[in-house]
């Protein structure tokens, strides 16, 4: 799952959707519906920037646990960009889960045609934590622009379906919030 430590180039360039997601995240923080990154209790236990955060492991577990082998094998490869961490990670699906051994090249997100770009989910660690804890569902988080999927329509639909099935209701989660 995680290739963030394996990229051999500097990923200081943010995805074009980073700013809209950051603005939406700031709005949610100011409205009190999303905790600031530094105030999220589990976030304090995470190490320095560039490490594989526990939230990404929990996200991988949630997506795997809520998807059938057929759904996983049909899922396109995708990256997740956590804007508040500057972290990128790769999810390469197999029928048995995401393959942690795959080391793709850095994400391509500057092509004009979405088919030529990698599928990328842009969000914040705070938003993912709140979805994992059951505070936010995928649909409302996406509607609030706390999460954006940059992909052509086919891959976007597949990713949105899996994420929606993984975060369908607001409820307690055993994956992160213990």
C-alpha positions as CSV (number, residue, x, y, z in Angstrom):
1,X,0.0,0.0,0.0
2,X,2.5,2.7,1.0
3,X,5.1,3.9,-1.4
4,X,5.5,7.3,0.1
5,X,8.9,6.5,1.5
6,X,10.0,4.9,-1.8
7,X,9.6,7.8,-4.1
8,X,13.0,9.0,-5.2
9,X,11.9,12.5,-6.2
10,X,10.8,15.4,-4.2
11,X,7.0,15.7,-4.1
12,X,6.9,19.3,-3.1
13,X,4.5,20.0,-5.9
14,X,1.0,19.7,-4.7
15,X,-1.9,18.3,-6.7
16,X,-4.0,21.1,-8.3
17,X,-7.0,20.2,-6.1
18,X,-5.0,20.7,-2.9
19,X,-6.1,24.3,-2.5
20,X,-9.9,23.7,-2.8
21,X,-9.6,20.8,-0.4
22,X,-7.5,23.0,2.0
23,X,-10.1,25.8,1.8
24,X,-12.9,23.3,2.5
25,X,-10.9,21.8,5.4
26,X,-10.3,25.2,6.9
27,X,-14.1,26.0,6.6
28,X,-14.9,22.7,8.4
29,X,-12.4,23.4,11.1
30,X,-13.7,26.9,11.7
31,X,-17.3,25.5,11.8
32,X,-16.2,22.9,14.4
33,X,-17.1,19.9,12.3
34,X,-13.5,18.9,11.7
35,X,-10.7,19.0,14.3
36,X,-7.5,20.8,13.4
37,X,-4.8,18.3,12.4
38,X,-2.7,19.1,15.5
39,X,-5.7,18.7,17.8
40,X,-6.7,15.3,16.6
41,X,-5.7,13.0,19.5
42,X,-4.5,10.0,17.4
43,X,-2.5,12.4,15.2
44,X,-0.2,13.2,18.0
45,X,1.1,9.6,18.1
46,X,2.1,9.7,14.4
47,X,5.7,10.3,13.6
48,X,7.4,12.9,11.4
49,X,6.3,13.9,7.9
50,X,7.0,11.3,5.2
51,X,6.4,8.3,7.5
52,X,3.6,5.9,6.8
53,X,0.9,7.3,9.1
54,X,-1.4,4.9,10.9
55,X,-4.3,6.6,9.3
56,X,-3.2,5.3,5.9
57,X,-3.0,1.7,7.3
58,X,-6.4,2.1,8.9
59,X,-7.8,3.4,5.6
60,X,-6.3,0.4,3.7
61,X,-7.8,-2.0,6.2
62,X,-11.2,-0.3,6.0
63,X,-11.2,-0.4,2.2
64,X,-10.1,-4.0,2.1
65,X,-12.6,-5.1,4.8
66,X,-15.6,-3.5,3.2
67,X,-14.8,-4.7,-0.4
68,X,-15.3,-8.1,-1.9
69,X,-12.4,-9.8,-3.7
70,X,-14.2,-9.1,-7.1
71,X,-14.6,-5.4,-6.2
72,X,-11.0,-5.1,-5.1
73,X,-9.7,-6.7,-8.2
74,X,-11.8,-4.4,-10.4
75,X,-10.6,-1.3,-8.5
76,X,-8.2,0.9,-10.4
77,X,-4.8,1.7,-8.9
78,X,-4.9,5.1,-7.2
79,X,-2.9,7.4,-5.0
80,X,-4.1,9.2,-1.9
81,X,-2.6,12.7,-1.2
82,X,-3.0,13.9,2.4
83,X,-2.7,17.7,2.1
84,X,-2.1,18.5,5.7
85,X,0.8,16.1,5.8
86,X,2.1,16.5,2.3
87,X,2.1,12.7,2.1
88,X,1.4,10.6,-1.0
89,X,0.6,6.9,-0.9
90,X,-0.2,4.3,-3.5
91,X,-3.0,1.7,-3.4
92,X,-2.5,-1.1,-6.0
93,X,-5.5,-3.5,-5.7
94,X,-5.4,-7.2,-5.9
95,X,-8.3,-9.7,-5.1
96,X,-6.8,-10.2,-1.6
97,X,-6.2,-6.6,-0.8
98,X,-3.8,-3.8,-1.6
99,X,-0.3,-4.9,-2.6
100,X,2.3,-3.2,-0.3
101,X,5.2,-4.4,-2.4
102,X,4.2,-2.4,-5.6
103,X,6.4,0.6,-6.0
104,X,4.9,2.8,-8.8
105,X,6.5,5.8,-10.3
106,X,5.5,9.1,-8.8
107,X,1.9,10.1,-9.6
108,X,1.1,11.8,-12.9
109,X,-1.5,14.5,-12.5
110,X,-0.5,17.2,-15.0
111,X,-1.9,15.7,-18.2
112,X,-4.8,17.5,-19.8
113,X,-6.8,14.3,-20.5
114,X,-7.9,12.6,-17.2
115,X,-7.3,9.2,-18.9
116,X,-3.6,10.0,-19.1
117,X,-3.4,11.0,-15.4
118,X,-3.2,8.7,-12.4
119,X,-6.3,8.4,-10.3
120,X,-5.8,10.5,-7.2
121,X,-7.8,11.0,-4.0
122,X,-7.0,14.4,-2.5
123,X,-8.1,14.9,1.1
124,X,-6.7,15.7,4.6
125,X,-5.6,13.4,7.3
126,X,-8.1,15.1,9.6
127,X,-11.0,14.3,7.2
128,X,-9.9,10.6,6.8
129,X,-9.6,10.3,10.6
130,X,-13.1,11.6,11.0
131,X,-14.5,9.2,8.4
132,X,-12.7,6.3,10.0
133,X,-14.1,7.3,13.4
134,X,-17.6,7.5,12.0
135,X,-18.0,11.3,12.3
136,X,-18.2,11.9,8.6
137,X,-19.6,9.7,5.8
138,X,-18.0,9.7,2.4
139,X,-20.9,11.3,0.6
140,X,-21.2,14.4,2.9
141,X,-17.4,14.7,3.1
142,X,-17.2,14.7,-0.7
143,X,-20.1,17.1,-1.0
144,X,-18.3,19.4,1.4
145,X,-15.1,19.1,-0.8
146,X,-13.2,17.5,2.1
147,X,-12.3,14.7,-0.4
148,X,-11.9,15.0,-4.1
149,X,-11.3,12.2,-6.6
150,X,-9.3,13.3,-9.7
151,X,-9.8,10.6,-12.3
152,X,-11.6,10.0,-15.5
153,X,-15.3,9.1,-15.1
154,X,-14.9,5.3,-15.1
155,X,-12.2,5.3,-12.5
156,X,-13.8,8.0,-10.5
157,X,-17.1,6.1,-10.3
158,X,-15.3,2.9,-9.2
159,X,-13.4,4.7,-6.5
160,X,-16.4,6.7,-5.3
161,X,-18.4,3.4,-5.0
162,X,-15.8,1.7,-2.9
163,X,-15.2,4.7,-0.7
164,X,-19.0,5.2,-0.2
165,X,-19.4,1.5,0.7
166,X,-16.5,1.8,3.1
167,X,-17.8,4.9,4.8
168,X,-21.6,4.6,4.5
169,X,-22.9,5.8,7.9
170,X,-21.7,7.9,10.7
171,X,-20.9,5.4,13.5
172,X,-18.1,4.2,15.7
173,X,-15.2,2.5,14.0
174,X,-13.0,-0.2,15.5
175,X,-10.3,0.6,12.9
176,X,-9.0,3.8,14.4
177,X,-11.0,5.0,17.4
178,X,-10.5,2.5,20.1
